[in-house]
């Protein structure tokens, strides 16, 4: 017994010596680290072994944002996670109160409330990763009396709460980290350059940065430009470095930013371009200015003297973005007039004695300015359509923009100007200005003040009171988006890539008008657009252009419809064919024949879902056997409004709301998601801020339903089965419906359930 006890005692002593040696090794590594990134990312494994835990997080204080941040590897990229310093999270509480916490179960609400009533555990990361957090030991990192950060270890590999020895060891590591953070130069000494952030994150070595200053000077290049092309530093990282150095916001160029006409009245374009600053807006009594160097006291004094105010808020931007803003704000050296200015001129015209409204003609410069202003502002506000609607009852002309799928009133103008506005648009689109009894349609090529060309599709429709409505659809000639920007789920994206690798067959993208079908098709074509492939497209109209594609605008009036274009393509040695829409039996028949003879065919249909698409084509009279062999897959798509990332608000839904979501998803399928209704179940809803015009919504994203034509689905097509049977089989084989995909994006906090229900029936 004595010998056994002695052996045990020796073993325990050896283990303590081993742990002490490991602790010393870790503290030595901390002090030897070259930058913050090495500490936050590279030292975690050693700490995990020391404490025999599954997870370690080290956070550093960002005193200017009142946050702590950590870094983690996502593939080969280093990403940040930030936590506000308050008592609403465990990490935030430790930083805020400067106290160590030792928690036995992070999901035990009573245990958390015993520490602080506000304290809660955020389960979002657990839900995303499938990881279940249990024990947490977190300690503040101090240098003297100055908070430097927080260290946190989680989930012991042995049962039980963290013990006193583990707390002492963690405190020793926290003390070493405090000294290391201070010695890294993050605190206690003045930063030398706006690029020290890049060194602290391990994006560039200090000696490389020193060398880059000399090289950039020799090349007569701006330092930030030289770092980007010579050292492959991303623009986003330079932006963060500027924010970190200047303690202000980095502003990236945005061609939708409203023109601050009032602030630009006494400023010359050439002067602003030379001095590299420009006012952006006036809010809450202060003027917001972007400048290349907010620390330049002389430049700030000059700006404040010119603007005649000391109440200026400075933000930083790259010179190239400042120049783009200046070019956007000026039109051939003249500031864009405001809508109110133009309306003021109209009111003056209206007060002059006139016999009737025909005296107000479309050639009046004010009408030209007004129409140009309507189109320019629509582009700045990301509108897809402009609606001009004379209102007999209210005696005005309403102008509405469709933004992110919803119409909103933009302005109203006096009723007397309805004919002049319509005539001006007709002249721009080469329509007959004397014909007011029949609908007409045409196109406008419009050059914005920035020099960018856009195309507008115009439709005029006679309405009551001898008036005409006009609808203009904006067709921006932008870059083709990549397939990964379509917002597909990981599963749908993976399946879509498999379909695009097929040498032949037919892929259909379906949905209502404005659902983004053409954008998705062009994203798919971009993915396979390589020099070894010949790709023909027939479109009406050609909205998106791509190098490498041979694109044809169909013209039904001269007999060049989709079917005729496809017949021509088959004689022109194609590998891939994209036809804008399968509107009739002949186009569908030729598309199927082309896909069966060794070509990859893409097209769209206006149908509600993927299974309905199959039945619709069969009902057209398409041969079921040929169709079953040719079809690869059908992607149904809708666009849903997304929550503004700046102001979206977390909330805990009621049990009734939770049950409604679960029932809409399908109770049986929802249970598989493993998201039970608990006190910390969180969704997000719109709130409203300046970034989203107080709507709480900004932009749109796709929700998808991808049906893969498996052997079982082929059998159902050959037997001409109903929509319900095909849908059930597809779901059984893994297809998510549009509504299910939308609900998953609700659970991810990207949109809300109400807006998903607006675009999805079932």
N, C-alpha and C positions, 0 to 999 in steps of 0.2 A: 504493500500500500504506500509506504514511504517513498519507494523508488518511483512508483507511478506518479505520485504527487510531484516529485522532483522533476520528472520528465515533462509533466504538464507545465510546471512553473517555467522551466527552461524554454519550452515551446512558446509560451505566452511572451516571454522576454524577447525571444528572437523575432516574433511577429511585431512587437512594439518597435524594436530596433529597425526592422525592415520598413515599417510605416514611417518612422522618423527619417530614415534615409531617403525614402520616396518623396516625403514632404520637402526635404532640403533640395532634392533634385528639381522639384517643381518650382520652388522659389528662385533657384538659380536660373532656370529657364525663363521665368518671368522677368528677372532683372536683365537677362541677356537679350531679350526680344528687341528687334530692330524697329518695330512699329506696333501700333495698336492692333492691326489685323492679326498679327502673329499671336498676340495674347488672346484675342477673342475667338479665333478660329482654330489655331494650330495646337494650343495647349489643353484643349478640352479632354482629349483621350487620356492623358496622364492623370488628370484630376478624377476622371470617372473610375480609373483603376484604383486610385488611392482610397476612394470612399466606397468602391464596389457598388456603383449606382449606374442607372441606365442613361441619365441625362444631366448635362451641366450647361448653365447659361451664365455668361459674364456680361454685365451691362456697364456702359460708360455714361457719365453725365453729359448732357448737352445743356449748359446753363442758360443759353439764350432762348431755347424753346421750352425750357422747363420739362424736359423729357430725359429718359435714359434709353440708350439704344444698344442693341447687340448685333452681331453678324453671324450668318450661317451660310453654309455652302448649299447651293441649289444646282446640282450638276457640277459644272465647272465655274459657275458664276457665284460671286459673293454678294449676298443680299442683306438688307438691314431689316430689323424689327424694332419698332419704337413703342415705348410705354409712357403715358403721361405720369408725372409725379403727383399722385393724389392717393386717397385711401380706398379707391374703388377696385384696385387690383393688388395682388400680393407683392409684386415687384415694386409697384408705385408706393405702396404703404411703407415698405422697408426703406425706400429712398426718402420719403416724406418725413417719416418719424425717426429715422436713424436707428431703428431697433432691429435686432435679429428675431426671426419668427421660426418656429419649429412646429410643423403641421403634420398630424398623423394621417389625415384624409382630406384632400383638397375639395372633395365633393360633399363633405360634411358641413352643411350650412351653419349648424349650431356652433361648431368649432370656430368657424370663421367669424361669426357674429360676436363670439366671446372676445375675440381680439379687437374688433372694431365693427360698429353697426353698418358701416358703408362697405365693408370688405366683401368681395365676391371673387369667384374663380371663373375665368373666361374659358369656356369649353370648346371654343371654335377650333383651336389647333387639334384638340383631341378628336373632334368629329372628322376633321379633314384627314388626319393621319391614321385614325383607328387606334390611337395610343391612349391608354387610360392612366392619367396622372393620379398618384396616391400621396406618398410622403413628399413634403417639401421642407428643405432647410435653406433659409435665405438670410444673408448678412449684408449690412451696408459696408461700403469700402470708403475709408476716410484717409486723408492725409492731414495730420493735425486735426483741426476742427472743420476742415473743408470736405464736403461730400464729393467723392470721385465716381461712385457707381454702386453696383449691387452684384453679388455673386450668389448663385442659386444652384443647389443640387437637388435632384428629384429621383424618386422611385428606387429604394434600396433593393438589392438582389436578395437580401435576407429579410425575413418578416420583422415587424416592429418599428417603432418610432426611432428617429435619429437620437443618438446618445450624447453624453457630455463630452466624451473624447472627440467625437466627430465635430461637435460645435467648436471645441478648442482648435482643432486642425483647420477648420474652415476660417476661423478668425485669423490664424497665422497667415493663411493664403490671402485673406482680405487685406491684411497689413502690408504684405509684399506687393499686392496689386496697387495699393494706394501710393506707395513709393514709386512704383514703375510708371503709373499714369502721370505722376507729377514730373518724373525725370524725362518722360517722352516729350515734354514741352507743351502738353495740352493745357496745362495750367502753370501759373507761376512765372512764365516768361512770354514776352511778346512774340507773336508769330512773325516770321520774316517775310513770307510771300503769300500771295493768294492761292498757291498751289501746294501748301504744306499738307492739306487734307489728303492729297493723292499719295504722298509719302506715308502718312500715318495709316492709310488703308492698304499699303503694299502694292499700289497700282504702278508706282515708279520708285526706283531707288533714289536716295538722296544725292548720290554722286551723278546719277543720270539727270536729275533735275538741274544740278549745278552746270553740267555740261550743256544741257538744252538751252540755258540762258545765253551762253556764248554762241552756240550754233544758230539760234534764232536771230541773234544780233548780226551775225555774219551774213545770214541769208536775207536780212532785212524783212523778216516775217514777224508777225505778232506771236507772242509766246503761246497763247492758247491755240492758235492755228497750227503752230509747229508741233506742239504736243499731240495734237489730233492726228496729223498725217505721218509724223515721224515715229511716234511712240504708241500709236493706236489707242490713245486715251479717248474714251467716249465723251460726247458732248454733255451727256447727262451727268457724268462724273465731274467735269469741269464746272457745271452749274452748281453741283453740291459743294464743290470746293470754294466757289465764289460766295455762296450763302454762308458757309462756315467762316470765311475770312471777314466778310463785310457785315455780317450779322443782319442781313436783310433778305428779301425774297428775290430769287432769280426769275426774270420774266422772259419767256420764250416767245418768239414771233407768232402772232395769231392773226391771220388775214380777216377774221370775223370781228375784230375789235372795233367798236364804234369810233368814228372820227371826232376828236375833241375840237370842233371848229372854233369855239369861243376862245380856247387857250392858244390857238395857233395864229390868231388874227395879226399880231404884231411881230411874228417870228418868220425869218427867211429860211427857206428850205436849205440853201447852200450853207448858211451859218450852222444850222443844226447838224448837217452831215459832217461838217468840218470839226465841230466841237463834240460830236457824239453824245448828244442827249436830246430828249424829246418829252414833253408832257403827255401823260396818258389820259388822265381824267381828274375831275374835281369832286371829292367826296367828303362830306362832314366838315366842310370849311377848309380842308387842306388840299393841296395840289400834289398829285402823284407823278413823279418824274422817274424815267429810267436813264441811267448814265453808265458809262463804261467803268468809272472809278468813283464810287460813292465816298471814298476817303479823301478825295482831292478838295481841300478846303477852299482854294482859290476858285475852282470851278463852281463849287456850291455857292460861294458869295456872289459870283456873277449871275448864276441862275436865279437866286433869290432877288437880286437887284432888278433883273429883267422882268420877272414875274410879279414884282412889287409886293412880296410877302415873305415872311420868315417861316410860314407854316407850310413847309414842303416835306413830303415823305419820299425818300430816295430808295429806289430799287436798282438792281444791277442787271446788265445784260451784255452779251457779246456784241462787239461793234457791228458784225454782219446783221444781227437781229435788230439793232437800233436803226440801221440804215433802211432795213425792210419796213419798219414801222413808219419812218419818215416818208418813204416813197408811197406807202399805202395812204398816208394822211393827206398828201398833196396831189393835186391834179394839175399838171403843167403849170406849177408854181402858184396855183390858186386853191385856196382852202375850199373843200366841199361845203356848200351852203346847207344849213339845217332845213328840215322839212317845214318848220315854223316860218323860216325866212321866206321860203317859196310860197307858202300859203298866204303870208302877209302880202306878197306881191299880187297874188290872185285876188285877194280881197279888194286891193286898189283897183285892179282891172274891172272887177264886178261892179264897182260903184260908178264907173263911167257910164254916161247915157248910151244905151244900146237898144236897138229895136227887138232883137232876139238873140238867142245863144249862138246863132251861126256866125255872128261877128267875132266870136272867140274861136280862132282857127287853130288847127294842129301845127301850123307853122310858127305860132307865137313862141318866142324863146322860153317863156315861162313854162309852157306846156311841155316843151322838150326837156327842160330841166326837171320838171316834175316826174315825167315818165322815167328818165334816167335815174333819178333819186329812188323811185320805187323799186327799180330793178337792183340797183347797187345795195340798198339796205336789205333787200331780200337775200342777197348773196352773203352779206355780213352776218345775218341772223341764221344762216344755214337753212333757209327755207327751200322746200322742194317745189312748191307751187305758189303762184300769185293769183288771187281771185279779185277781179274788179267788178263790183256789183251795184249798179244804179238802183236806188231805192225811191220809188215814186211816193210812198206814204211819208217817209221822213225827209224827202227832198234833199238827199245827199247821195254821194257815191262812196260806198264802203269798200275799203281795200283790206283784204285778209291774206295772211301768209299761212301756209301749212308747214309747220315746223315739227319734226320728229313724229309725223303722222297725224297731228291734230291742228285744226284751223284756229287762228287767233286774230282778232282785229288789230290791224296795224295803224290805219289812219282813216279819216273821212275827209272828203273835199266837197266843195259846193256843187249842187246838182247841175248848175248851168254849164259845168265843164265836162259833162259826161261824153258828149259827142266828140269834143276836141281830143280827149284822152284816147277814146276808142279809135278815132281816125289816125292819131299819131302812131298807135301800135299797128294799125293796118298798113300804114305806109312803110314802117320798119320791116314788116313781114311780107311785103309785096301782095297784099290782098286788095280787093275791090272796095274802095271807100264809099262808093255810091250804093252798094248792095247792103241793105240792112234787114231784109226780110228772110234771108236764108243763112244757115250756119256756114262758116268758112274756117279753114285751117291752113296754117302756114308755119314758117320758121323765121327766127331772128338770129343773126350772128351779132353778138354784142361784146364790145371791148370795155373791160372795167378800167378804172383809173390806174390800176397796177400794171396794165398792159396785158393781163390775162384774158383770153377769149373764152366766152361761154356761149352756148347755144340755147335758145328758148323755143319750145314748141307752143304754138299759139292756136287757140280755138275760140271763135266768137259764136255766140248763140243768142238769137233774138228773144227778148223777154217782154213782159207786159209793159204797157205805157210807152210803146214805140222805142224802147231802149234795147241795148245789147250788153250782155255780160261777156267778159273776156277772162279766159283762164290761160295763164302762161306757166308751162312746166319748165323748170330750169334743168338743163342737161349739162352738168359740168364735165369738161374734158380733163378729168383728173387721172392720176396714176392708178393702175390696176392694183387692188389690194391683194396681199398674199392670202392663201387659203387659211392660214392659222389665225387671221384677223376676222374670220367669219363668225367667231364665237361658238363654234361647235364643241360639244362635250368631247372628252378624251376618247370615248368609245366610238362616237360618230366620226370623229376626225381620222382615227385609225382605219375604220372601215372604208371611208372615202378614199384614203390614200391607196388602199388595196384595189379599189375599183379603177382608179386612174392608171394603175400599172397594167391593166388588161389591154391586149393588143387590138381587140375589136369588141363591139357590143354597143348598147345604147344606155345612156344615163340621162334621166329626166329630173329637172328641178321644177317644182310646182308650187302654186300659191296664187293669191289674188294680185291685182295690179298694185305696184308699190311695195311688194314684199321683199325686194332685193334679189330677185331670181337672176337677172342679168349680171349683177355684181358677183354673185356666187359662181355663175358659169365662167365669167372671165377670170376669177381667182383660180378655178380649176384648170382653165386653159393656160394660165401663167405657170402653173406647177409643171405642166408637161410641154411647155413651149421651149423646145430646144432646136438647134440648127438641123438635126436629123429628121425632123417631122415637118410635113407640109400641112398647114392648118387653114381651112377655109371657113368663113362665117357669113351667114346671111342674116341681116338684122333690120329692124324697122322701129326706130332709127338706129344708126350707129352711135351709141351713147359713150362707149368707152373704147379707146384705141390702144393697141399694143404693137410694139415692134415685133416682126416675125409672123404676124397674122395677116392673111389676105382677106380683107373685110369688104363685103358688098352690101350696099344699101338697096333693099328691095323697092320696086316701084310698080305697084299693081296696075296703075293707069296705063302703062305701056306693056303689060303682060309679064313683067319680071316679078312674079310673086315668089313665095318660099319654095313651092314645088319646082318652078322653072329654075330657080337658082341652084337647087340641089341636083337637078338633072345635069346642069352645066358643071357643077363641082365634080361629079362622078367621071366626067371626061377630062378632068384637069389634074389627075394623079394625086388625090388627097390621101393623107393618113388619118386626119381628124376633120370632122365636119361639125360645125355648130349652126343650128337653125333656130332663129329667134323664137318661133312658136309653131306648134303642130295644130293649126287651126282647122284642118279638114282631113278627110280620108286620104286624099292623094299625097299630101305632105307626109302624113304618118306612114303610109305604105312605102314611099320611097326611102324614108329614114330607116325603117326596119330592114328593107332590102339592102341598103348600104351597110348597115351594121352586120348583116349576115355574110357580106362579101368582103370582109376583112378591114372594115373601117370603124373607128371609134366615133360614135355620134352623140352629140349633146343637144338637148332641146328643152323647151318649157311648155307647160300647159296651165290653164287657169282652172285648177281643181282644188278642193278643200283639203285633201289628205292623200297620202301615198296609195293606200288601197283603192280609193275612189278613182285615182288616175288609171289604174289597170282596167277597172270595169268600164270607165269612159271610153278608152281606146277600143276595147272589145265591142262596145255598143256602136262604135263608128263603123264596124264591119271588118276590123283587122283580123287576119287569120290567127287564131289562138296558138297554133303550133309554132308558127314563125315568130310570133311575139314572145312566146315563152322562151324560145332559144336565143332571141336577140337581146332581151332586157337584162341589164346588169343590176340596176337599182333605181329607186325613186326617192328623191330628197324633197320632202315637203318643208316649206319655210314660211315663217312669219317674222315681222320686226316688232319688238316690244320696247317701250320706253324704259330707259335705265335710270336708276337713282343717281343723283348728283353725288360724286364721291367726296366732295368737300363738306356737305351738310347732312347727309343721310343720317337718320336718327334710329338708334336701336330701341326696341320695345319688346315687352313680354306679351305675346298674344293671349287672348282668352281661350278657354277650353273649346268654346264653340267655334272660334276661328281656326284653331288647330284641327278640329274634327272636320271642318269644311274642306281644308286643304287635303287632309288624309283621304276623305271620301272622293274628292275630285281626282286625286292621283290613282285611286283604287286601293281599298283597305288592304287587300292581300299583298299587293306590290309595295305599298308604303311601309308595311311592317318589315320588309326586307332591308329598308334603308337604315333601320335601327336608330330612329330618332324619336324616342319616347317623349311624351309631354312632361316636362319637369319645370321646376321653378326657375331654372336658368336657360330654358329654351328661348332663343332670341331670334327675332326677325327684324327687318329694317323697313322704314317708311320715309316718304319725302318730307322735308322740312322747309327748305327755301333759303337761299342766300343770294348775294350779288352775282355769283358765278353762274347761276342757273335762272336768273331773272325772277327770283322768288318762287319758282315753281317746284323746286325740289327734284326736278328731273332734268337730265342732260344727256342727249344722244340716244341712240337706239342700238340694240343688239339682236342677233338672230336667235330664234328657237327653231329646233329642227326635228324632223321625223324621218329617219332613214330606213327604208325597206330594202333589204338585200334579197335578190331573186335566187333563193336556195332551191334545191331539188324539190322540196315539199311545196314551195310556192309555185314552181313551174307546173306541178301536177294540178294545182287549183286553177291556174290560168288556162291550161289546156281544157279543163272541164267547165270553164266559164262560170266559176263559183261567185257568190255574192260578196259585196264589200265586207259584211260582218264576218264571214268565214275567213276571208283573206286576212283581215285585221287580227282576228284571234290567233291565227297561226303565226303571223309575223311577230306579235307580242310574245307568244310562247317561245319563239326563237331568239328573242332578245331585243326586238324593236321597242324604243320608247316613243310614245305618242307625243304630239306637239305639246299637249297640256302637261304631260309628265316632265318633258324637258324644261318647260317654262317653270314648273313648280320647283324643280331642282335648282334653277337659277334664282328663284325666290329664297330658297333655303341657304343659298350661298351669299345672300345679301346684295345681289346685283340689280334686282328689280322687286316689285311688290305684286301680290296676288291679284289685286284689282286690275292692274294693267295686263297681266297675263290672260285673265278671263276676257278682257276686251277683244283680244285677237284670236282666242282659241274657243271653239265650241265644245269639243270633247276630245 
